[in-house]
Amino acid sequence: MKLIKAVFRPERESEVIQALEKEGLYAMTKMDVLGRGRQRGVQVGEATYDELAKVLLMIIVEDRDCDRAVESIRKSAYTGHYGDGKVFILPVERVLTIRTGEAKL
C-alpha cells in the first residue's frame, strides 16, 4: 500500500476529488493548509504573501492503484503555473481500523 500526499491550489479541489472518484477512489482526508515553495511566496504590488493557501489531500491506495491515482491528481490539479503543487508517495506498513481493530497489511 501507498500513502499519497498531494498539496495543490484550493481552486482545483473539486476537480481533484472528482477525478479520484471517477477512478473509484473515494476514501480521503483533506485539510486546508498554508505553504510556500522555492519562490518564497508571492509579491503583489508592495504586499508580500509568504504563505499561500493550499489543500493537502491524503489517500491510501493499493500498490496497483498508485500510478492511476497520482496521474489523476496531477492532471486535475494542473494549471501550468508555479505553485501548482506537489505529490508525495510513501510506503505504508500497516493500516489499523480503530472501530474493529482489524489490521490491513
Backbone as JSON Lines, residues from 0, in Angstrom:
{"i":0,"aa":"M","n":[0.84,-1.18,0.0],"ca":[0.0,0.0,0.0],"c":[0.88,1.24,0.0]}
{"i":1,"aa":"K","n":[0.29,2.32,-0.49],"ca":[1.0,3.6,-0.56],"c":[0.13,4.69,0.06]}
{"i":2,"aa":"L","n":[0.8,5.64,0.68],"ca":[0.17,6.87,1.15],"c":[0.54,7.95,0.14]}
{"i":3,"aa":"I","n":[-0.47,8.56,-0.45],"ca":[-0.25,9.66,-1.38],"c":[-0.66,10.94,-0.68]}
{"i":4,"aa":"K","n":[0.28,11.87,-0.6],"ca":[0.0,13.2,-0.06],"c":[0.13,14.18,-1.22]}
{"i":5,"aa":"A","n":[-0.93,14.9,-1.49],"ca":[-0.91,15.86,-2.57],"c":[-1.21,17.25,-2.01]}
{"i":6,"aa":"V","n":[-0.38,18.21,-2.36],"ca":[-0.56,19.6,-1.96],"c":[-0.79,20.39,-3.25]}
{"i":7,"aa":"F","n":[-1.91,21.1,-3.32],"ca":[-2.25,21.79,-4.56],"c":[-3.11,23.02,-4.27]}
{"i":8,"aa":"R","n":[-3.4,23.77,-5.32],"ca":[-4.17,25.01,-5.21],"c":[-5.61,24.72,-4.77]}
{"i":9,"aa":"P","n":[-6.15,25.53,-3.85],"ca":[-7.51,25.28,-3.38],"c":[-8.58,25.39,-4.46]}
{"i":10,"aa":"E","n":[-8.33,26.17,-5.48],"ca":[-9.34,26.31,-6.54],"c":[-9.44,25.06,-7.42]}
{"i":11,"aa":"R","n":[-8.52,24.12,-7.25],"ca":[-8.56,22.86,-8.01],"c":[-9.13,21.7,-7.18]}
{"i":12,"aa":"E","n":[-9.56,21.99,-5.97],"ca":[-10.01,20.95,-5.05],"c":[-11.13,20.08,-5.63]}
{"i":13,"aa":"S","n":[-12.19,20.68,-6.12],"ca":[-13.31,19.87,-6.62],"c":[-12.91,19.04,-7.83]}
{"i":14,"aa":"E","n":[-12.06,19.57,-8.7],"ca":[-11.61,18.82,-9.87],"c":[-10.79,17.6,-9.46]}
{"i":15,"aa":"V","n":[-9.93,17.77,-8.45],"ca":[-9.09,16.66,-7.99],"c":[-9.96,15.58,-7.36]}
{"i":16,"aa":"I","n":[-10.89,15.97,-6.5],"ca":[-11.75,14.99,-5.85],"c":[-12.62,14.26,-6.87]}
{"i":17,"aa":"Q","n":[-13.18,14.98,-7.83],"ca":[-13.99,14.34,-8.86],"c":[-13.16,13.36,-9.7]}
{"i":18,"aa":"A","n":[-11.92,13.72,-10.01],"ca":[-11.05,12.83,-10.79],"c":[-10.76,11.55,-10.03]}
{"i":19,"aa":"L","n":[-10.5,11.65,-8.73],"ca":[-10.24,10.46,-7.92],"c":[-11.5,9.59,-7.81]}
{"i":20,"aa":"E","n":[-12.65,10.23,-7.61],"ca":[-13.89,9.47,-7.53],"c":[-14.19,8.76,-8.85]}
{"i":21,"aa":"K","n":[-13.87,9.39,-9.96],"ca":[-14.07,8.77,-11.27],"c":[-13.23,7.49,-11.4]}
{"i":22,"aa":"E","n":[-12.09,7.47,-10.7],"ca":[-11.21,6.29,-10.7],"c":[-11.61,5.28,-9.63]}
{"i":23,"aa":"G","n":[-12.7,5.56,-8.91],"ca":[-13.16,4.64,-7.88],"c":[-12.45,4.8,-6.56]}
{"i":24,"aa":"L","n":[-11.77,5.91,-6.35],"ca":[-11.03,6.18,-5.12],"c":[-11.79,7.23,-4.32]}
{"i":25,"aa":"Y","n":[-12.53,6.78,-3.31],"ca":[-13.42,7.66,-2.56],"c":[-12.91,8.05,-1.19]}
{"i":26,"aa":"A","n":[-12.11,7.2,-0.55],"ca":[-11.65,7.46,0.82],"c":[-10.47,8.42,0.79]}
{"i":27,"aa":"M","n":[-10.58,9.5,1.54],"ca":[-9.51,10.5,1.57],"c":[-9.64,11.36,2.81]}
{"i":28,"aa":"T","n":[-8.55,12.01,3.15],"ca":[-8.52,13.02,4.21],"c":[-8.06,14.3,3.57]}
{"i":29,"aa":"K","n":[-8.77,15.4,3.86],"ca":[-8.47,16.68,3.22],"c":[-8.3,17.75,4.3]}
{"i":30,"aa":"M","n":[-7.29,18.59,4.14],"ca":[-7.04,19.68,5.08],"c":[-6.68,20.95,4.31]}
{"i":31,"aa":"D","n":[-7.14,22.06,4.82],"ca":[-6.69,23.35,4.32],"c":[-5.4,23.69,5.04]}
{"i":32,"aa":"V","n":[-4.37,24.02,4.28],"ca":[-3.06,24.31,4.85],"c":[-2.49,25.59,4.23]}
{"i":33,"aa":"L","n":[-1.42,26.08,4.81],"ca":[-0.66,27.2,4.26],"c":[0.72,26.7,3.9]}
{"i":34,"aa":"G","n":[1.28,27.22,2.83],"ca":[2.62,26.79,2.46],"c":[3.24,27.71,1.44]}
{"i":35,"aa":"R","n":[4.47,27.38,1.1],"ca":[5.17,28.13,0.06],"c":[6.22,27.24,-0.56]}
{"i":36,"aa":"G","n":[6.59,27.56,-1.76],"ca":[7.61,26.81,-2.47],"c":[8.91,27.58,-2.54]}
{"i":37,"aa":"R","n":[9.72,27.22,-3.52],"ca":[11.03,27.86,-3.68],"c":[10.94,29.36,-3.91]}
{"i":38,"aa":"Q","n":[9.84,29.8,-4.52],"ca":[9.72,31.23,-4.82],"c":[9.42,32.06,-3.57]}
{"i":39,"aa":"R","n":[9.22,31.38,-2.43],"ca":[9.0,32.02,-1.13],"c":[7.81,32.95,-1.12]}
{"i":40,"aa":"G","n":[6.72,32.52,-1.71],"ca":[5.5,33.31,-1.68],"c":[5.31,34.11,-2.95]}
{"i":41,"aa":"V","n":[4.45,35.13,-2.84],"ca":[4.08,35.95,-3.98],"c":[4.1,37.4,-3.57]}
{"i":42,"aa":"Q","n":[4.58,38.27,-4.46],"ca":[4.54,39.7,-4.21],"c":[3.52,40.32,-5.14]}
{"i":43,"aa":"V","n":[2.56,41.03,-4.56],"ca":[1.53,41.73,-5.31],"c":[1.65,43.2,-4.94]}
{"i":44,"aa":"G","n":[2.14,44.0,-5.89],"ca":[2.42,45.39,-5.57],"c":[3.49,45.45,-4.5]}
{"i":45,"aa":"E","n":[3.2,46.14,-3.42],"ca":[4.16,46.24,-2.32],"c":[3.92,45.18,-1.25]}
{"i":46,"aa":"A","n":[2.81,44.43,-1.37],"ca":[2.5,43.41,-0.37],"c":[3.16,42.08,-0.75]}
{"i":47,"aa":"T","n":[3.73,41.41,0.25],"ca":[4.32,40.1,0.05],"c":[3.52,39.09,0.86]}
{"i":48,"aa":"Y","n":[3.11,38.03,0.19],"ca":[2.39,36.93,0.84],"c":[3.33,35.73,0.83]}
{"i":49,"aa":"D","n":[3.95,35.47,1.99],"ca":[4.95,34.42,2.02],"c":[4.36,33.06,2.37]}
{"i":50,"aa":"E","n":[3.09,32.99,2.73],"ca":[2.4,31.71,2.9],"c":[1.1,31.78,2.11]}
{"i":51,"aa":"L","n":[0.88,30.78,1.26],"ca":[-0.29,30.76,0.4],"c":[-1.21,29.61,0.78]}
{"i":52,"aa":"A","n":[-2.49,29.8,0.58],"ca":[-3.48,28.76,0.87],"c":[-3.28,27.59,-0.1]}
{"i":53,"aa":"K","n":[-3.3,26.39,0.44],"ca":[-3.2,25.15,-0.33],"c":[-4.15,24.13,0.27]}
{"i":54,"aa":"V","n":[-4.37,23.05,-0.44],"ca":[-5.13,21.91,0.07],"c":[-4.16,20.75,0.19]}
{"i":55,"aa":"L","n":[-4.22,20.02,1.3],"ca":[-3.45,18.8,1.48],"c":[-4.45,17.65,1.46]}
{"i":56,"aa":"L","n":[-4.28,16.77,0.5],"ca":[-5.14,15.61,0.35],"c":[-4.31,14.37,0.6]}
{"i":57,"aa":"M","n":[-4.8,13.48,1.47],"ca":[-4.08,12.24,1.76],"c":[-4.99,11.07,1.43]}
{"i":58,"aa":"I","n":[-4.45,10.12,0.66],"ca":[-5.2,8.92,0.35],"c":[-4.28,7.72,0.47]}
{"i":59,"aa":"I","n":[-4.85,6.59,0.88],"ca":[-4.13,5.32,0.93],"c":[-4.67,4.49,-0.23]}
{"i":60,"aa":"V","n":[-3.76,3.94,-1.03],"ca":[-4.17,3.12,-2.17],"c":[-3.35,1.84,-2.2]}
{"i":61,"aa":"E","n":[-3.92,0.83,-2.83],"ca":[-3.17,-0.38,-3.1],"c":[-2.07,-0.04,-4.1]}
{"i":62,"aa":"D","n":[-0.98,-0.78,-4.07],"ca":[0.14,-0.52,-4.98],"c":[-0.31,-0.45,-6.44]}
{"i":63,"aa":"R","n":[-1.23,-1.32,-6.82],"ca":[-1.67,-1.38,-8.22],"c":[-2.43,-0.13,-8.64]}
{"i":64,"aa":"D","n":[-2.99,0.64,-7.67],"ca":[-3.76,1.84,-7.98],"c":[-2.95,3.13,-7.87]}
{"i":65,"aa":"C","n":[-1.71,3.03,-7.44],"ca":[-0.92,4.22,-7.14],"c":[-0.69,5.1,-8.37]}
{"i":66,"aa":"D","n":[-0.18,4.54,-9.43],"ca":[0.11,5.35,-10.62],"c":[-1.15,6.02,-11.17]}
{"i":67,"aa":"R","n":[-2.24,5.3,-11.17],"ca":[-3.51,5.83,-11.67],"c":[-4.0,6.99,-10.79]}
{"i":68,"aa":"A","n":[-3.87,6.85,-9.48],"ca":[-4.27,7.92,-8.56],"c":[-3.4,9.15,-8.73]}
{"i":69,"aa":"V","n":[-2.09,8.94,-8.82],"ca":[-1.16,10.06,-8.96],"c":[-1.41,10.8,-10.27]}
{"i":70,"aa":"E","n":[-1.63,10.08,-11.34],"ca":[-1.88,10.73,-12.62],"c":[-3.2,11.49,-12.61]}
{"i":71,"aa":"S","n":[-4.21,10.97,-11.94],"ca":[-5.48,11.68,-11.81],"c":[-5.3,12.99,-11.05]}
{"i":72,"aa":"I","n":[-4.54,12.93,-9.97],"ca":[-4.27,14.14,-9.18],"c":[-3.49,15.14,-10.02]}
{"i":73,"aa":"R","n":[-2.43,14.66,-10.66],"ca":[-1.57,15.56,-11.43],"c":[-2.35,16.27,-12.54]}
{"i":74,"aa":"K","n":[-3.12,15.53,-13.28],"ca":[-3.87,16.13,-14.39],"c":[-4.94,17.1,-13.91]}
{"i":75,"aa":"S","n":[-5.64,16.75,-12.84],"ca":[-6.74,17.59,-12.39],"c":[-6.28,18.8,-11.58]}
{"i":76,"aa":"A","n":[-5.08,18.75,-10.99],"ca":[-4.56,19.89,-10.22],"c":[-3.77,20.86,-11.09]}
{"i":77,"aa":"Y","n":[-3.45,20.47,-12.31],"ca":[-2.57,21.24,-13.2],"c":[-3.22,22.54,-13.67]}
{"i":78,"aa":"T","n":[-2.48,23.64,-13.53],"ca":[-2.87,24.92,-14.14],"c":[-1.78,25.43,-15.08]}
{"i":79,"aa":"G","n":[-0.57,24.9,-14.92],"ca":[0.55,25.35,-15.74],"c":[1.34,26.49,-15.14]}
{"i":80,"aa":"H","n":[1.02,26.88,-13.92],"ca":[1.72,27.98,-13.26],"c":[2.53,27.47,-12.08]}
{"i":81,"aa":"Y","n":[3.54,28.28,-11.66],"ca":[4.27,27.96,-10.45],"c":[3.27,27.84,-9.31]}
{"i":82,"aa":"G","n":[3.53,26.91,-8.41],"ca":[2.66,26.76,-7.26],"c":[1.52,25.78,-7.48]}
{"i":83,"aa":"D","n":[1.55,25.02,-8.59],"ca":[0.5,24.03,-8.82],"c":[0.51,22.96,-7.74]}
{"i":84,"aa":"G","n":[1.67,22.67,-7.16],"ca":[1.71,21.74,-6.05],"c":[2.7,20.61,-6.21]}
{"i":85,"aa":"K","n":[2.61,19.66,-5.31],"ca":[3.49,18.5,-5.27],"c":[2.69,17.28,-4.87]}
{"i":86,"aa":"V","n":[3.19,16.11,-5.28],"ca":[2.62,14.83,-4.87],"c":[3.74,14.02,-4.24]}
{"i":87,"aa":"F","n":[3.5,13.52,-3.04],"ca":[4.46,12.71,-2.31],"c":[3.89,11.31,-2.18]}
{"i":88,"aa":"I","n":[4.71,10.3,-2.42],"ca":[4.27,8.91,-2.35],"c":[5.15,8.2,-1.33]}
{"i":89,"aa":"L","n":[4.5,7.6,-0.31],"ca":[5.22,6.94,0.77],"c":[4.69,5.52,0.96]}
{"i":90,"aa":"P","n":[5.56,4.6,1.36],"ca":[5.1,3.24,1.65],"c":[4.3,3.21,2.96]}
{"i":91,"aa":"V","n":[3.32,2.31,3.02],"ca":[2.52,2.13,4.23],"c":[2.77,0.71,4.73]}
{"i":92,"aa":"E","n":[3.21,0.6,5.96],"ca":[3.49,-0.71,6.55],"c":[2.22,-1.44,6.97]}
{"i":93,"aa":"R","n":[1.29,-0.7,7.58],"ca":[0.11,-1.34,8.13],"c":[-0.97,-0.29,8.35]}
{"i":94,"aa":"V","n":[-2.21,-0.71,8.21],"ca":[-3.37,0.15,8.48],"c":[-4.23,-0.57,9.5]}
{"i":95,"aa":"L","n":[-4.66,0.14,10.52],"ca":[-5.47,-0.44,11.58],"c":[-6.77,0.35,11.68]}
{"i":96,"aa":"T","n":[-7.89,-0.34,11.62],"ca":[-9.2,0.29,11.79],"c":[-9.48,0.44,13.28]}
{"i":97,"aa":"I","n":[-9.75,1.64,13.73],"ca":[-9.95,1.91,15.16],"c":[-11.17,1.16,15.69]}
{"i":98,"aa":"R","n":[-12.28,1.2,14.99],"ca":[-13.53,0.62,15.49],"c":[-13.42,-0.89,15.69]}
{"i":99,"aa":"T","n":[-12.83,-1.58,14.73],"ca":[-12.81,-3.05,14.78],"c":[-11.47,-3.63,15.21]}
{"i":100,"aa":"G","n":[-10.43,-2.85,15.14],"ca":[-9.1,-3.35,15.43],"c":[-8.51,-4.15,14.28]}
{"i":101,"aa":"E","n":[-9.25,-4.24,13.18],"ca":[-8.79,-5.01,12.02],"c":[-7.55,-4.36,11.41]}
{"i":102,"aa":"A","n":[-6.54,-5.19,11.16],"ca":[-5.3,-4.71,10.55],"c":[-5.29,-5.12,9.09]}
{"i":103,"aa":"K","n":[-4.85,-4.21,8.26],"ca":[-4.71,-4.49,6.84],"c":[-3.24,-4.35,6.49]}
{"i":104,"aa":"L","n":[-2.64,-5.4,6.01],"ca":[-1.21,-5.37,5.71],"c":[-0.95,-5.1,4.25]}
